Every structure is written in structure tokens, then in C-alpha cells.
Amino acid sequence: MSLNQDTFIQVNGLTSDPATWIGQSVISVRQLASSGLELLMKTSDEMRELVKTKGGDERLKHRILSTVFYEASTRTSCSFQTAMMRLGGTVMHVDASSSGNTSSKKGETVYDTLRCLQSYTDVTVMRHPVKGTALDALKCGLDKPLINAGDGVGEHPTQALLDLFTIIDELQIIKDKTSDVDPAEPLIIVMLGDLKHGRTVHSLAQLLARAQTRFLKRPLVLRFCSPDSLKMPDYIKEYIEKCAREVGSSITHEDFSSVQDAMLNANVLYATRVQKERFEDINEYNKVAGAYVVNRELMKDAPMNLIVMHPLPRVDEISTDFDTDPRAAYFRQMENGLYVRMALLALVLGKS
């Protein structure tokens, strides 16, 4: 376990010991050790059972969550709020977007806003359009946990964690269900669409690379399929290669332009929308909008055991005619966000 002085986060600091989670901010997937991933996945599974059987409990009674969103959100915001309420807590939501009504319109800094909210609440969830904002706030010094709900084109750690939970659940990696799977058989995951701006795929690629050796325990092949102008950033690829070198794990990444070629023998197709709001020139957006569309016609020749995921919202990159296909996992993935965020809140508040 080492302290990363450049990022002010404790790499591998969140372990299987619940005490390592209490009072901790969650800014990056790099904070989770393999054993910490196992604890979070196990706790998420327990939260799903809790919701299905009892609806929730009161372990976070008298605890208050503040959610402050400088960007639009439906799933992340609502699932965090619901997670807190399912565990008996309450929520204070702040719309800090340009259409909201907060002191950010008067020039208040993000740090001052967070200090204000943390004066009244026990844990804060924040989304911001600028990469690194959550980390910058952490550097200034916060007394209570801050959870990064997305920072521009940077990271979206809780999305990556629910994505991992979905992958291991859908592919039956949870609960030793893979005894009939050859451990030498590679796990092939295709990431499709806007890989340049997609913070979800940035976090997921890093998390999968970290999880491969001790958690997934299978060779990992990441296939990046995108238009030339929207390729996965080099720093993500370099991090994957670094993980492979340092732990001697079997991780490879490949670039594709053809989704048909990328899906050959794949286990997961992770589609993303082209993020119009990240483009400064609308003409550049129009060149790549609709570059890939997942529909019944495309999926006719795809593996029958492949699952299709998407962080949502979608625009036109997955046709609604595919929604009834059993391989469409994106709505189950969305539901899993509740259980993972319940687990995360319980862990950082010491009530797991």
C-alpha cells in the first residue's frame, strides 16, 4: 500500500478490512485493492438480497447524505439518494448546475460549497464537469467523505464498480459459479463509441486491469472500438500496460474500427454515447454521431452469450428494438447501481 503524492489518494488503501473504508473519500478506482473489491462486491450482493426481501433497513438512520451536481444526472443522483433512504438515512440535494439556484452563481468555489454541505451532513456525493475537481477539493482538506460521481472526462468510479458487479453477476463469476469455465479462457470486453470523452470507460478499463489477477482470475482482453477521433486516451492504455507489467498479469488491449470484428468471441459489449456536450465544434460532433448503432440486425451474428451494457443515457447508439433481447443487460446494470451505492455508503459510514 503506497501513498500517491501526486493524487492525494491512498492507492490500494480500501481493503477487505471494513475499518479501511470508514470515513474515506472515494475519488478513483485506484483506491480499491483486490480484496477491497471482493468486500464491495459481496456487500453489494447482500444489499440486493436485503432490498428484495425486506426493502431495506435502518442502519443509516439519523445520517444525512448531501448530493451536489454541477452537471445533469438521473441514474447516479437518484440511485445514491435511494440508496441512502433504503438504509434509513435522509438526503439533501443541491442542484449546482447553471440552471440551479446556489451560491456558485455568485462565484462561490466548489471547496466552499462542499465545506458548507459537510457542516450539515455526514457524506457528500459530487458531480462536476471539470476533470480533477473532486481531487482538488480533497487536496484542500475535507472532514467527511466525498464520493466522486463523475468529474468531466476524468473518472466515474461508482459507475465502474457497478459495471464490474454487473459483469461478474451476468457472467456468473460471483459465488463460485464458474467452476466449469476454463481459467485460461480469456474474458473479452469490447468498449464501443466515444472512448475519448467517456469517463465511464476510463474508470472501467482501469478497474478491470486492476481486478484481473486476483479477482477475475482469467486472461483479460480489452477491445477498444471507436472512430479515429474518439480513441481511448493513451494514458489509460499506458495504465493497463503498467498493471500487466507490475503484477505479471495477462492483460492485452486492441484497437478496432469494425464493431463486427471487435465482437468476435466477445463476452461483453459496453456501448457508450457520443458526448455532444464535450465537443467545442458541432461539426466535429456531427462527423461521428451515429457512428455505431446496436440493433437487432447488428446483433444477429453476435455471440449468443454476449451481454450488452451501457451506462445510460442513450441517444441513438442502442435501438429500442434490442431492449427485449435477453442479452440486453443495461437496465439490469442500472438497477445494480442501487445495490453497489448502498454498499459503498454503508462501508464509508461504518455500517456495513
C-alpha positions, 0 to 999 in steps of 0.5 A: 500500500503506497501513498500517491503524492501526486493524487492525494489518494491512498492507492490500494488503501480500501481493503477487505478490512471494513475499518479501511473504508470508514470515513474515506473519500472515494475519488478513483478506482485506484483506491480499491485493492483486490480484496477491497473489491471482493468486500464491495462486491459481496456487500453489494450482493447482500444489499440486493438480497436485503432490498428484495426481501425486506426493502431495506433497513435502518442502519443509516438512520439519523445520517444525512447524505448531501448530493451536489451536481454541477452537471445533469444526472438521473441514474447516479443522483437518484440511485445514491439518494435511494440508496441512502433512504433504503438504509434509513438515512435522509438526503439533501440535494443541491442542484449546482448546475447553471440552471440551479439556484446556489451560491456558485452563481455568485462565484462561490468555489466548489471547496466552499460549497462542499465545506458548507454541505459537510457542516450539515451532513455526514457524506457528500456525493459530487458531480462536476464537469471539470476533470480533477475537481473532486481531487482538488477539493480533497487536496484542500482538506475535507472532514467527511467523505466525498464520493466522486460521481463523475468529474468531466472526462476524468473518472466515474468510479461508482459507475465502474464498480457497478459495471464490474458487479454487473459483469461478474453477476451476468457472467456468473463469476460471483459465488463460485459459479464458474467452476466449469469455465476454463481459467485460461479462457480469456474474458473479452470486453469490447468498449464501443463509441466515444472512448475519448470523452467517456469517463465511464470507460476510463474508470472501467478499463482501469478497474478491470486491469486492476481486478484481473489477477486476483479477482477475475482470475482469467486472461483479460482482453480489452477491445477498444472500438471507436472512430479515429477521433474518439480513441481511448486516451493513451494514458489509460492504455499506458495504465493497463500496460503498467498493471500487466507489467507490475503484477505479471498479469495477462492483460492485452488491449486492441484497437478496432474500427469494425464493431463486427470484428471487435465482437468476435468471441466477445463476452461483453459489449459496453456501448457508450454515447457520443458526448455532444456536450464535450465537443467545442465544434458541432461539426466535429460532433456531427462527423461521428454521431451515429457512428455505431448503432446496436440493433437487432440486425447488428446483433444477429451474428453476435455471440449468443452469450454476449451481454450488452451494457451501457451506462445510460443515457442513450441517444441513438447508439442502442435501438429500442428494438434490442431492449427485449433481447435477453442479452440486453443487460443495461437496465439490469446494470442500472438497477445494480447501481442501487445495490453497489451505492448502498454498499459503498455508503454503508462501508464509508459510514461504518455500517456495513 
